Each structure stands twice: as C-alpha cells, then as structure tokens.
Amino acid sequence: MPPEPSTPVAPAPSTPAPSTPAPGGDTPSATEAFESQFDLDTAPAPAAPAAPAAPVKPAPTTPAKPSAPAKPAASKPTAPAKPAASPTPEFDEEDGVQVPRYKTDKEFRGWGLKGYKDLKQTKADMVVLQAKYDELNGRVPQTETERKQLAEKLGVIEKAYASLQEEVKFYNYERSPDYKTNYEKPYQDAIARAHRDMGELIVYEEDRSQPADETTGKYPVKERRATPQDFDEVYSQPLGLAARLASKKFGTEAAAIVLQHRKDIRQLGEKAVAALQEWKDKGVQREKDNAAQTVQITERRNSLWAQVNKDIQEKDKDIFGERADDKGWNEALAKGSAMADNYFSDRSAMPMEQKVVFDAHVRNRVAAFPALVYRMRQLEAELAKRDSDLATLKGSAPGKPGVEQVTPPAEESEGALAAFDKTM
C-alpha cells in the first residue's frame, strides 16, 4: 500500500556535493566500453576536469568581553494546576451505535473525528492484511498443473540434496548422514541406556562420617542411588580396574550389568573409529578416481564441443565460414568469434555492470540472427533472379534465333541502342 502523502517541507539550502562514480562502474560507461570493443557506433566522451575551488581565508575574530552574570529573578511558588475534569457523556443508541450526548459541538466533533481516524486506520490495515493474504494464497497451488509443477520442483530439490549428501560423505565422512546414522547415533544411544539404568542400581560406599570399627578398621557401609558419574568412573578405567571398581561400588551381581554396558559402548566406539580409519585409508584412492573422472568428463566435453562446432560450420559454410577474397567478411567473423569466446570464458572477475551489458548484447544478437539469415537468403534470391533477367536481356541481341526481328528506321534504331547502353 503506498504511503499517505505528507505535507511538503521546503528543503534547506545546501552546498552541492561533488559527484562520485558508483562502485564497480556505472552502466553507461560499461556499455560504451563494450560497444567500442566490438565496433559499435558509440565512443565514451572524456569528462572535463572540474576547476579547483579557490581557498577561503578565515576572517579574524575578536574575542568578546565576558558580560556580568544576570541576577536570578525571584520567583514565587505557584500552586499546581487542577486537572480538567473529563466529560462523562450519556449515550443514545442509534442503529446499533452508541452516540454520546456532549454538551458542546466541539466535544461532539472531537468524538466524530476520532471515529473517522480509527476507521481510516482500520481500512489501511485491511489493505495490508489483504495483500499478505493474497501473497500467501498465491503460494498454494490451486490447479493440478501447479501441483504437478511444485512436485517436479520438489523432486529436483530432493535430488540435489541427495547429491550434496553424497558429496559431504566423500569429503568429510564424519559429518555425513551415513556416519551419524550407522555409528554416531548407536554410540550415543548406548551411553543413554547405561546412564538410564544407573538410576535403578544401588551404590555401596564407606560412610566416613561414622567412626571406623576398632577391630577391623573399616568404616560402616551406606547405600545411595547410582548416578551417571558412577558409570563414567568405571568406564574410564582399564578392564581389570573397571571390574574391581564395579564390584566394589555395585556388588557382584550389579557389577555384571555395569560391565556389560561398558562392553557394548566400547564395541560401538571401536566400530566407529574403524569406519573413520577405513575412510581415511581409501581417501587417496578416491581422490585419484575423482581426478581421473574429472579429466574424462573434461576431455569428453571438449571433444563434443569441437565436433558440434565443426558440424555447424560445415553445414552452413556461407554463414559460419570464412570467404575467399572477402576481407571485410572475414574480419567481422573473427570479431564475432572473439566476442563469443569471451562470453563463454570465465567472467567471474568481470564487474556486474559489464556482465549485464554483455548479456544484453548477446541476447539481442542471438535473437536477431534468424531474421538476418532470412533477409540474407531473400536478398540472394532476388539477386539471382536479377542475374537471370539480365542474362535474358543480354541474349536478345539482333541475329539471335527465336526473337522477332524488327528493323526500325536508322535514326530510331540508333536511338534505342543508345538508350539501352545507358540503361546497362
């Protein structure tokens, strides 16, 4: 929705700033450079240098004498103003709308103006909401054709996503979905199961808050619920120490459960490490295979490119081939070939404006090519017909068989021949 017109404000006078070229070069200069390169009828005009501004000398200033401070005027405290009482109108209902009974026309007019402003804002909000609704509604496919097109786009996206997954798997297997699904997730799930089972086990440990037995010197044993930290402590130890610590903390029967969890997690971890090592060992060979495949694709593409260009040039030699004894044609063909080669080369370093100009020229020249070929064929046909008519006229000289011989008077015959010679 366009914004409401605001009251125009007279602009303050300002000093014009010097113009600076747009970053990356503006479009006109890029167009002129392009057309100049390919012999079009424009050439960039040199800009006249701006005259340097004369330096302005600062005027000398005389410091003003400080004035005596003014005495503050004595002010009397004023009583705070009483707030104006807001009118509390009574209402009359008309057509389902409550109309207040104000005592003055000014109060009634203010009520009406407020209602008009609210209505105007509501209408503006409705326009914005309607535009958003139309935009969202336009994204939903309405017909079977639109749904089919959307399904095709989704298929292309899914195919591209699958290709990216394979690429990630090739270059960094540890970040690939295959590694996360087959190795990382089972490992994390096994740790979660072990920590969850700890909540159902009991840990036996010395209660050093109590005095030790005088005979044996051992402290009394207390029980508590096991925690994930208890399992991690067992898991981090070598197998022998882990078995001894598990028996001490959990008892003989529960220690077997803890050690089985430790074994499962260890096996999954070793499996994941082995998969990564295998991927690294085969990485060199994969890089060699990829490089060989890239070379094959490049060679195949270059060979196909050369063959197709050759076939096109052989098919229409009078359009795409050089012509003997026609220097202008050959120079124009070479210039057009250079333009095409530049267009299909790497243009990543070319400024954006120049790319746009290049694309526009190529687009229009390709669009005009069929019409120019048609016109050329048409002119060739007209020229051939004129050559045939000319040969017929040349073959109708006196004494040729099949042509009626009329002997005009001597003066008239000489005049007709002179006229024919002038025509030819």
DRENDO-1510 file (C-alpha; in Angstrom, 1 decimal, always signed):
<recs>
REC; n; res; u; v; w
REC; 1; MET; +0.0; +0.0; +0.0 .
REC; 2; PRO; +1.5; +3.4; -0.9 .
REC; 3; PRO; +2.2; +5.7; +2.0 .
REC; 4; GLU; -0.2; +8.7; +2.5 .
REC; 5; PRO; +1.1; +12.0; +1.1 .
REC; 6; SER; +2.7; +14.2; +3.7 .
REC; 7; THR; +2.8; +17.9; +3.8 .
REC; 8; PRO; +5.7; +19.1; +1.6 .
REC; 9; VAL; +8.5; +20.9; +3.5 .
REC; 10; ALA; +10.7; +23.4; +1.8 .
REC; 11; PRO; +14.3; +21.9; +1.6 .
REC; 12; ALA; +17.0; +23.8; +3.3 .
REC; 13; PRO; +19.7; +25.3; +1.1 .
REC; 14; SER; +22.8; +23.1; +0.9 .
REC; 15; THR; +26.1; +23.1; -0.9 .
REC; 16; PRO; +26.0; +20.6; -3.8 .
REC; 17; ALA; +28.3; +17.6; -3.1 .
REC; 18; PRO; +30.8; +16.5; -5.8 .
REC; 19; SER; +29.5; +13.6; -7.8 .
REC; 20; THR; +31.4; +10.3; -7.4 .
REC; 21; PRO; +31.1; +7.3; -9.7 .
REC; 22; ALA; +29.1; +4.4; -8.5 .
REC; 23; PRO; +31.1; +1.4; -7.2 .
REC; 24; GLY; +32.0; -1.1; -9.8 .
REC; 25; GLY; +31.4; +1.4; -12.7 .
REC; 26; ASP; +28.1; +2.7; -14.0 .
REC; 27; THR; +26.1; +1.1; -16.8 .
REC; 28; PRO; +26.7; +3.8; -19.5 .
REC; 29; SER; +30.5; +3.6; -19.2 .
REC; 30; ALA; +30.3; -0.2; -19.3 .
REC; 31; THR; +28.1; -0.1; -22.4 .
REC; 32; GLU; +30.4; +2.4; -24.2 .
REC; 33; ALA; +33.4; +0.3; -23.4 .
REC; 34; PHE; +31.7; -2.8; -24.7 .
REC; 35; GLU; +30.4; -1.2; -27.9 .
REC; 36; SER; +33.8; +0.4; -28.5 .
REC; 37; GLN; +35.4; -3.0; -28.3 .
REC; 38; PHE; +33.0; -4.5; -30.9 .
REC; 39; ASP; +33.0; -1.5; -33.3 .
REC; 40; LEU; +29.6; -0.1; -32.4 .
REC; 41; ASP; +28.6; +3.5; -33.1 .
REC; 42; THR; +29.3; +5.0; -29.7 .
REC; 43; ALA; +32.5; +6.1; -28.0 .
REC; 44; PRO; +33.0; +7.4; -24.5 .
REC; 45; ALA; +33.3; +11.2; -24.3 .
REC; 46; PRO; +36.1; +12.4; -21.9 .
REC; 47; ALA; +34.7; +14.3; -19.0 .
REC; 48; ALA; +36.0; +17.8; -18.4 .
REC; 49; PRO; +38.0; +18.1; -15.2 .
REC; 50; ALA; +36.4; +20.3; -12.6 .
REC; 51; ALA; +38.1; +23.6; -11.7 .
REC; 52; PRO; +39.7; +23.6; -8.3 .
REC; 53; ALA; +37.9; +25.8; -5.8 .
REC; 54; ALA; +39.8; +28.9; -4.5 .
REC; 55; PRO; +40.8; +28.6; -0.9 .
REC; 56; VAL; +38.9; +30.8; +1.5 .
REC; 57; LYS; +40.8; +32.7; +4.2 .
REC; 58; PRO; +39.3; +32.6; +7.6 .
REC; 59; ALA; +38.3; +36.1; +8.8 .
REC; 60; PRO; +40.0; +37.3; +12.0 .
REC; 61; THR; +37.8; +37.3; +15.1 .
REC; 62; THR; +38.0; +39.5; +18.2 .
REC; 63; PRO; +37.2; +37.8; +21.4 .
REC; 64; ALA; +34.1; +39.3; +23.1 .
REC; 65; LYS; +34.3; +40.6; +26.6 .
REC; 66; PRO; +32.6; +38.5; +29.2 .
REC; 67; SER; +29.3; +40.0; +30.4 .
REC; 68; ALA; +28.3; +40.2; +34.0 .
REC; 69; PRO; +26.1; +37.4; +35.1 .
REC; 70; ALA; +22.5; +38.3; +35.4 .
REC; 71; LYS; +20.9; +38.0; +38.8 .
REC; 72; PRO; +18.3; +35.3; +39.1 .
REC; 73; ALA; +14.8; +36.7; +39.4 .
REC; 74; ALA; +12.9; +35.8; +42.5 .
REC; 75; SER; +10.0; +33.5; +41.7 .
REC; 76; LYS; +7.1; +32.8; +43.8 .
REC; 77; PRO; +5.9; +29.2; +44.2 .
REC; 78; THR; +2.8; +28.6; +42.2 .
REC; 79; ALA; +0.1; +26.2; +43.1 .
REC; 80; PRO; -0.2; +23.2; +40.8 .
REC; 81; ALA; -3.0; +23.4; +38.2 .
REC; 82; LYS; -6.0; +21.3; +38.8 .
REC; 83; PRO; -6.6; +18.6; +36.1 .
REC; 84; ALA; -9.6; +19.4; +33.9 .
REC; 85; ALA; -12.4; +17.0; +34.6 .
REC; 86; SER; -13.1; +14.8; +31.5 .
REC; 87; PRO; -16.7; +14.9; +30.4 .
REC; 88; THR; -18.7; +11.8; +31.2 .
REC; 89; PRO; -21.4; +11.9; +28.5 .
REC; 90; GLU; -24.6; +9.9; +28.4 .
REC; 91; PHE; -25.2; +7.8; +25.3 .
REC; 92; ASP; -28.1; +7.4; +22.8 .
REC; 93; GLU; -28.2; +4.3; +20.7 .
REC; 94; GLU; -28.9; +4.8; +17.0 .
REC; 95; ASP; -28.7; +1.9; +14.5 .
REC; 96; GLY; -26.7; -0.2; +17.0 .
REC; 97; VAL; -24.2; +2.6; +17.6 .
REC; 98; GLN; -23.9; +4.4; +20.9 .
REC; 99; VAL; -23.7; +8.2; +20.2 .
REC; 100; PRO; -22.6; +10.3; +23.2 .
REC; 101; ARG; -24.5; +13.3; +24.4 .
REC; 102; TYR; -21.9; +16.0; +24.6 .
REC; 103; LYS; -22.8; +19.4; +25.9 .
REC; 104; THR; -20.9; +21.3; +23.2 .
REC; 105; ASP; -20.5; +20.9; +19.5 .
REC; 106; LYS; -16.7; +20.9; +19.9 .
REC; 107; GLU; -16.8; +17.8; +22.1 .
REC; 108; PHE; -19.1; +16.0; +19.7 .
REC; 109; ARG; -16.9; +17.0; +16.8 .
REC; 110; GLY; -13.9; +15.5; +18.5 .
REC; 111; TRP; -15.7; +12.2; +19.1 .
REC; 112; GLY; -16.6; +12.1; +15.4 .
REC; 113; LEU; -13.1; +12.9; +14.2 .
REC; 114; LYS; -11.6; +10.2; +16.4 .
REC; 115; GLY; -14.0; +7.7; +15.0 .
REC; 116; TYR; -13.1; +8.8; +11.4 .
REC; 117; LYS; -9.4; +8.4; +12.1 .
REC; 118; ASP; -9.9; +4.9; +13.6 .
REC; 119; LEU; -12.0; +3.9; +10.6 .
REC; 120; LYS; -9.3; +5.2; +8.2 .
REC; 121; GLN; -6.6; +3.3; +10.0 .
REC; 122; THR; -8.7; +0.2; +10.1 .
REC; 123; LYS; -9.2; +0.4; +6.3 .
REC; 124; ALA; -5.4; +0.8; +5.8 .
REC; 125; ASP; -4.7; -2.2; +8.0 .
REC; 126; MET; -7.3; -4.2; +6.0 .
REC; 127; VAL; -5.4; -3.4; +2.7 .
REC; 128; VAL; -2.1; -4.6; +4.2 .
REC; 129; LEU; -3.7; -7.8; +5.5 .
REC; 130; GLN; -5.5; -8.4; +2.2 .
REC; 131; ALA; -2.1; -8.1; +0.4 .
REC; 132; LYS; -0.5; -10.5; +2.8 .
REC; 133; TYR; -3.4; -12.9; +2.4 .
REC; 134; ASP; -3.2; -12.7; -1.4 .
REC; 135; GLU; +0.6; -13.3; -1.3 .
REC; 136; LEU; +0.2; -16.4; +1.0 .
REC; 137; ASN; -2.8; -17.7; -1.0 .
REC; 138; GLY; -0.7; -17.3; -4.2 .
REC; 139; ARG; +1.9; -19.7; -2.9 .
REC; 140; VAL; -0.6; -22.5; -2.5 .
REC; 141; PRO; -1.0; -24.5; -5.8 .
REC; 142; GLN; -4.6; -24.1; -6.9 .
REC; 143; THR; -4.7; -26.3; -10.1 .
REC; 144; GLU; -3.5; -29.8; -10.9 .
REC; 145; THR; -0.9; -28.2; -13.2 .
REC; 146; GLU; +0.5; -26.1; -10.5 .
REC; 147; ARG; +0.6; -29.0; -8.1 .
REC; 148; LYS; +2.5; -31.1; -10.7 .
REC; 149; GLN; +5.0; -28.3; -11.2 .
REC; 150; LEU; +5.5; -28.0; -7.5 .
REC; 151; ALA; +6.0; -31.8; -7.2 .
REC; 152; GLU; +8.6; -31.6; -10.0 .
REC; 153; LYS; +10.5; -28.8; -8.2 .
REC; 154; LEU; +10.4; -30.8; -5.0 .
REC; 155; GLY; +11.9; -33.7; -6.9 .
REC; 156; VAL; +14.7; -31.6; -8.2 .
REC; 157; ILE; +15.4; -30.2; -4.7 .
REC; 158; GLU; +15.4; -33.7; -3.2 .
REC; 159; LYS; +17.8; -35.0; -5.9 .
REC; 160; ALA; +20.1; -32.0; -5.3 .
REC; 161; TYR; +20.0; -32.7; -1.6 .
REC; 162; ALA; +20.9; -36.3; -2.1 .
REC; 163; SER; +23.8; -35.3; -4.3 .
REC; 164; LEU; +25.1; -32.9; -1.6 .
REC; 165; GLN; +24.8; -35.7; +1.0 .
REC; 166; GLU; +27.0; -37.9; -1.2 .
REC; 167; GLU; +29.5; -35.1; -1.7 .
REC; 168; VAL; +29.7; -34.5; +2.1 .
REC; 169; LYS; +30.2; -38.2; +2.6 .
REC; 170; PHE; +33.0; -38.2; +0.1 .
REC; 171; TYR; +34.9; -35.2; +1.5 .
REC; 172; ASN; +34.1; -35.5; +5.3 .
REC; 173; TYR; +32.6; -38.8; +6.2 .
REC; 174; GLU; +32.4; -37.9; +9.9 .
REC; 175; ARG; +29.8; -35.2; +9.0 .
REC; 176; SER; +27.8; -37.3; +6.6 .
REC; 177; PRO; +24.3; -38.7; +7.4 .
REC; 178; ASP; +25.6; -42.2; +6.8 .
REC; 179; TYR; +28.2; -41.9; +9.6 .
REC; 180; LYS; +25.8; -40.2; +12.0 .
REC; 181; THR; +23.1; -42.9; +11.4 .
REC; 182; ASN; +25.2; -46.0; +11.5 .
REC; 183; TYR; +27.9; -45.1; +14.0 .
REC; 184; GLU; +27.3; -41.9; +16.0 .
REC; 185; LYS; +23.7; -42.4; +16.9 .
REC; 186; PRO; +24.1; -46.1; +18.2 .
REC; 187; TYR; +27.0; -45.0; +20.3 .
REC; 188; GLN; +25.1; -42.1; +21.9 .
REC; 189; ASP; +22.0; -44.4; +22.4 .
REC; 190; ALA; +24.1; -46.9; +24.2 .
REC; 191; ILE; +25.5; -44.3; +26.6 .
REC; 192; ALA; +22.0; -43.0; +27.3 .
REC; 193; ARG; +20.8; -46.6; +28.1 .
REC; 194; ALA; +23.7; -47.1; +30.5 .
REC; 195; HIS; +23.0; -43.7; +32.3 .
REC; 196; ARG; +19.3; -44.5; +32.5 .
REC; 197; ASP; +20.0; -47.9; +34.1 .
REC; 198; MET; +22.1; -46.3; +36.8 .
REC; 199; GLY; +19.0; -44.8; +38.2 .
REC; 200; GLU; +17.8; -48.3; +39.1 .
REC; 201; LEU; +21.1; -49.5; +40.8 .
REC; 202; ILE; +22.5; -49.1; +44.3 .
REC; 203; VAL; +26.0; -48.0; +45.1 .
REC; 204; TYR; +27.7; -49.2; +48.3 .
REC; 205; GLU; +30.4; -47.0; +49.8 .
REC; 206; GLU; +32.1; -46.2; +53.1 .
REC; 207; ASP; +30.4; -43.8; +55.4 .
REC; 208; ARG; +33.3; -41.8; +56.7 .
REC; 209; SER; +31.0; -39.6; +58.7 .
REC; 210; GLN; +30.8; -42.5; +61.1 .
REC; 211; PRO; +33.8; -43.9; +63.2 .
REC; 212; ALA; +35.6; -46.9; +61.9 .
REC; 213; ASP; +35.3; -50.3; +63.5 .
REC; 214; GLU; +38.1; -50.7; +66.2 .
REC; 215; THR; +38.7; -54.4; +65.4 .
REC; 216; THR; +38.7; -54.3; +61.5 .
REC; 217; GLY; +39.4; -50.7; +61.0 .
REC; 218; LYS; +36.7; -50.5; +58.3 .
REC; 219; TYR; +34.1; -47.8; +58.1 .
REC; 220; PRO; +30.4; -48.7; +58.0 .
REC; 221; VAL; +28.8; -49.1; +54.5 .
REC; 222; LYS; +26.0; -46.8; +53.4 .
REC; 223; GLU; +23.8; -47.1; +50.3 .
REC; 224; ARG; +22.7; -44.5; +47.8 .
REC; 225; ARG; +21.2; -44.3; +44.3 .
REC; 226; ALA; +23.7; -44.7; +41.5 .
REC; 227; THR; +24.4; -41.8; +39.1 .
REC; 228; PRO; +25.7; -41.5; +35.6 .
REC; 229; GLN; +29.0; -40.2; +37.1 .
REC; 230; ASP; +29.4; -43.6; +38.8 .
REC; 231; PHE; +29.2; -45.4; +35.5 .
REC; 232; ASP; +31.6; -42.9; +33.8 .
REC; 233; GLU; +34.1; -43.6; +36.5 .
REC; 234; VAL; +34.0; -47.3; +35.8 .
REC; 235; TYR; +34.0; -46.8; +32.1 .
REC; 236; SER; +37.2; -44.7; +32.1 .
REC; 237; GLN; +39.3; -47.4; +33.8 .
REC; 238; PRO; +41.1; -50.3; +32.1 .
REC; 239; LEU; +39.2; -53.6; +32.1 .
REC; 240; GLY; +40.9; -55.0; +35.3 .
REC; 241; LEU; +40.5; -51.9; +37.3 .
REC; 242; ALA; +37.0; -51.4; +35.9 .
REC; 243; ALA; +35.9; -54.8; +37.1 .
REC; 244; ARG; +37.3; -54.3; +40.6 .
REC; 245; LEU; +35.8; -50.9; +40.9 .
REC; 246; ALA; +32.4; -52.1; +39.6 .
REC; 247; SER; +32.3; -54.9; +42.2 .
REC; 248; LYS; +33.2; -52.5; +45.0 .
REC; 249; LYS; +30.6; -49.9; +44.1 .
REC; 250; PHE; +27.7; -52.0; +42.9 .
REC; 251; GLY; +28.2; -55.5; +44.2 .
REC; 252; THR; +28.9; -58.7; +42.3 .
REC; 253; GLU; +25.5; -59.1; +40.5 .
REC; 254; ALA; +25.0; -55.4; +39.6 .
REC; 255; ALA; +28.7; -55.1; +38.5 .
REC; 256; ALA; +27.9; -57.6; +35.6 .
REC; 257; ILE; +25.2; -55.2; +34.3 .
REC; 258; VAL; +27.6; -52.2; +34.5 .
REC; 259; LEU; +30.4; -54.1; +32.8 .
REC; 260; GLN; +28.1; -55.2; +30.0 .
REC; 261; HIS; +27.1; -51.6; +29.3 .
REC; 262; ARG; +30.8; -50.7; +29.2 .
REC; 263; LYS; +31.5; -53.5; +26.8 .
REC; 264; ASP; +28.7; -52.5; +24.4 .
REC; 265; ILE; +29.7; -48.9; +24.3 .
REC; 266; ARG; +33.4; -49.8; +23.8 .
REC; 267; GLN; +32.5; -52.0; +20.9 .
REC; 268; LEU; +30.4; -49.3; +19.2 .
REC; 269; GLY; +33.1; -46.8; +19.7 .
REC; 270; GLU; +35.7; -49.1; +18.2 .
REC; 271; LYS; +33.4; -49.8; +15.2 .
REC; 272; ALA; +33.0; -46.0; +14.6 .
REC; 273; VAL; +36.8; -45.5; +14.8 .
REC; 274; ALA; +37.4; -48.3; +12.4 .
REC; 275; ALA; +35.0; -46.9; +9.9 .
REC; 276; LEU; +36.7; -43.5; +10.0 .
REC; 277; GLN; +40.1; -45.1; +9.6 .
REC; 278; GLU; +38.9; -47.1; +6.6 .
REC; 279; TRP; +37.5; -43.9; +5.1 .
REC; 280; LYS; +40.9; -42.2; +5.6 .
REC; 281; ASP; +42.8; -45.1; +4.1 .
REC; 282; LYS; +40.7; -45.1; +1.0 .
REC; 283; GLY; +40.7; -41.4; +0.7 .
REC; 284; VAL; +43.8; -41.3; -1.5 .
REC; 285; GLN; +42.4; -43.7; -4.0 .
REC; 286; ARG; +39.1; -41.9; -4.0 .
REC; 287; GLU; +40.8; -38.7; -4.9 .
REC; 288; LYS; +42.7; -40.4; -7.7 .
REC; 289; ASP; +39.4; -41.8; -9.0 .
REC; 290; ASN; +37.7; -38.5; -8.8 .
REC; 291; ALA; +40.6; -36.7; -10.6 .
REC; 292; ALA; +40.5; -39.3; -13.4 .
REC; 293; GLN; +36.8; -39.0; -13.7 .
REC; 294; THR; +37.1; -35.2; -13.9 .
REC; 295; VAL; +39.7; -35.5; -16.7 .
REC; 296; GLN; +37.5; -37.9; -18.6 .
REC; 297; ILE; +34.5; -35.6; -18.4 .
REC; 298; THR; +36.5; -32.6; -19.4 .
REC; 299; GLU; +38.0; -34.4; -22.4 .
REC; 300; ARG; +34.6; -35.7; -23.5 .
REC; 301; ARG; +33.1; -32.3; -23.2 .
REC; 302; ASN; +35.9; -30.6; -25.2 .
REC; 303; SER; +35.7; -33.3; -27.9 .
REC; 304; LEU; +32.0; -33.0; -28.2 .
REC; 305; TRP; +32.2; -29.2; -28.2 .
REC; 306; ALA; +34.7; -29.2; -31.1 .
REC; 307; GLN; +32.7; -31.8; -33.1 .
REC; 308; VAL; +29.4; -29.9; -32.8 .
REC; 309; ASN; +31.0; -26.6; -33.8 .
REC; 310; LYS; +32.7; -28.3; -36.8 .
REC; 311; ASP; +29.3; -29.8; -37.9 .
REC; 312; ILE; +27.5; -26.5; -37.6 .
REC; 313; GLN; +30.2; -24.7; -39.6 .
REC; 314; GLU; +30.3; -27.4; -42.3 .
REC; 315; LYS; +26.5; -27.3; -42.7 .
REC; 316; ASP; +26.3; -23.6; -43.3 .
REC; 317; LYS; +29.7; -22.5; -44.6 .
REC; 318; ASP; +28.3; -19.4; -46.2 .
REC; 319; ILE; +27.3; -18.1; -42.7 .
REC; 320; PHE; +29.9; -19.5; -40.3 .
REC; 321; GLY; +32.9; -19.9; -42.6 .
REC; 322; GLU; +35.5; -17.6; -44.0 .
REC; 323; ARG; +35.1; -16.3; -47.6 .
REC; 324; ALA; +37.9; -16.1; -50.1 .
REC; 325; ASP; +38.7; -12.6; -51.3 .
REC; 326; ASP; +36.3; -11.0; -48.8 .
REC; 327; LYS; +38.4; -9.3; -46.2 .
REC; 328; GLY; +35.6; -7.4; -44.6 .
REC; 329; TRP; +33.5; -10.6; -44.0 .
REC; 330; ASN; +36.5; -12.4; -42.5 .
REC; 331; GLU; +37.3; -9.6; -40.1 .
REC; 332; ALA; +33.7; -9.3; -39.0 .
REC; 333; LEU; +33.5; -13.1; -38.5 .
REC; 334; ALA; +36.7; -13.0; -36.4 .
REC; 335; LYS; +35.4; -10.2; -34.2 .
REC; 336; GLY; +32.2; -12.1; -33.6 .
REC; 337; SER; +34.1; -15.2; -32.8 .
REC; 338; ALA; +36.2; -13.3; -30.2 .
REC; 339; MET; +33.0; -11.9; -28.7 .
REC; 340; ALA; +31.5; -15.4; -28.3 .
REC; 341; ASP; +34.7; -16.9; -26.9 .
REC; 342; ASN; +34.9; -14.1; -24.3 .
REC; 343; TYR; +31.2; -14.7; -23.4 .
REC; 344; PHE; +31.8; -18.4; -22.7 .
REC; 345; SER; +35.1; -17.9; -20.8 .
REC; 346; ASP; +35.4; -17.3; -17.1 .
REC; 347; ARG; +33.7; -14.0; -16.3 .
REC; 348; SER; +33.8; -14.2; -12.5 .
REC; 349; ALA; +36.2; -11.2; -12.3 .
REC; 350; MET; +34.1; -9.0; -14.6 .
REC; 351; PRO; +32.2; -6.2; -12.9 .
REC; 352; MET; +28.5; -6.7; -12.6 .
REC; 353; GLU; +27.6; -3.8; -14.9 .
REC; 354; GLN; +29.8; -5.2; -17.7 .
REC; 355; LYS; +28.2; -8.6; -17.3 .
REC; 356; VAL; +24.8; -7.1; -17.7 .
REC; 357; VAL; +25.8; -5.2; -20.8 .
REC; 358; PHE; +27.5; -8.3; -22.3 .
REC; 359; ASP; +24.4; -10.5; -21.6 .
REC; 360; ALA; +22.1; -7.9; -23.2 .
REC; 361; HIS; +24.2; -7.7; -26.4 .
REC; 362; VAL; +24.5; -11.5; -26.7 .
REC; 363; ARG; +20.8; -11.9; -26.1 .
REC; 364; ASN; +19.7; -9.3; -28.8 .
REC; 365; ARG; +22.3; -10.5; -31.3 .
REC; 366; VAL; +21.2; -14.2; -30.9 .
REC; 367; ALA; +17.5; -13.1; -31.2 .
REC; 368; ALA; +18.2; -11.1; -34.4 .
REC; 369; PHE; +20.3; -13.9; -36.1 .
REC; 370; PRO; +17.4; -15.9; -37.7 .
REC; 371; ALA; +15.9; -12.7; -39.1 .
REC; 372; LEU; +19.2; -11.6; -40.6 .
REC; 373; VAL; +19.7; -15.1; -42.2 .
REC; 374; TYR; +16.2; -14.9; -43.6 .
REC; 375; ARG; +17.0; -11.4; -45.0 .
REC; 376; MET; +20.3; -12.6; -46.5 .
REC; 377; ARG; +18.6; -15.6; -48.2 .
REC; 378; GLN; +15.9; -13.3; -49.5 .
REC; 379; LEU; +18.4; -10.8; -51.0 .
REC; 380; GLU; +20.4; -13.7; -52.5 .
REC; 381; ALA; +17.2; -15.0; -54.2 .
REC; 382; GLU; +16.4; -11.5; -55.5 .
REC; 383; LEU; +20.0; -11.1; -56.8 .
REC; 384; ALA; +19.8; -14.5; -58.6 .
REC; 385; LYS; +16.6; -13.5; -60.3 .
REC; 386; ARG; +18.0; -10.2; -61.4 .
REC; 387; ASP; +21.1; -12.0; -62.8 .
REC; 388; SER; +18.8; -14.4; -64.7 .
REC; 389; ASP; +16.8; -11.5; -66.1 .
REC; 390; LEU; +20.0; -9.7; -67.1 .
REC; 391; ALA; +21.2; -12.8; -68.9 .
REC; 392; THR; +17.9; -13.0; -70.8 .
REC; 393; LEU; +18.2; -9.4; -71.8 .
REC; 394; LYS; +21.8; -9.8; -73.0 .
REC; 395; GLY; +20.7; -12.9; -75.0 .
REC; 396; SER; +18.1; -10.9; -77.0 .
REC; 397; ALA; +20.7; -9.1; -79.3 .
REC; 398; PRO; +20.0; -8.8; -83.1 .
REC; 399; GLY; +20.6; -12.1; -85.0 .
REC; 400; LYS; +19.6; -14.4; -82.1 .
REC; 401; PRO; +17.1; -17.1; -83.1 .
REC; 402; GLY; +13.7; -17.2; -81.5 .
REC; 403; VAL; +13.5; -13.4; -81.2 .
REC; 404; GLU; +11.3; -11.5; -83.6 .
REC; 405; GLN; +13.5; -9.2; -85.8 .
REC; 406; VAL; +12.0; -5.8; -86.3 .
REC; 407; THR; +14.1; -3.4; -88.4 .
REC; 408; PRO; +13.3; +0.2; -87.4 .
REC; 409; PRO; +14.3; +3.2; -89.3 .
REC; 410; ALA; +18.0; +4.0; -89.0 .
REC; 411; GLU; +17.5; +7.0; -86.7 .
REC; 412; GLU; +15.1; +5.2; -84.4 .
REC; 413; SER; +17.4; +2.1; -84.2 .
REC; 414; GLU; +20.4; +4.2; -83.2 .
REC; 415; GLY; +18.4; +6.0; -80.5 .
REC; 416; ALA; +17.1; +2.7; -79.0 .
REC; 417; LEU; +20.6; +1.2; -78.8 .
REC; 418; ALA; +21.9; +4.3; -77.2 .
REC; 419; ALA; +19.1; +4.2; -74.6 .
REC; 420; PHE; +19.8; +0.5; -73.9 .
REC; 421; ASP; +23.5; +1.2; -73.5 .
REC; 422; LYS; +22.8; +3.9; -71.0 .
REC; 423; THR; +20.5; +1.6; -69.0 .
REC; 424; MET; +23.1; -1.1; -68.8 .
</recs>
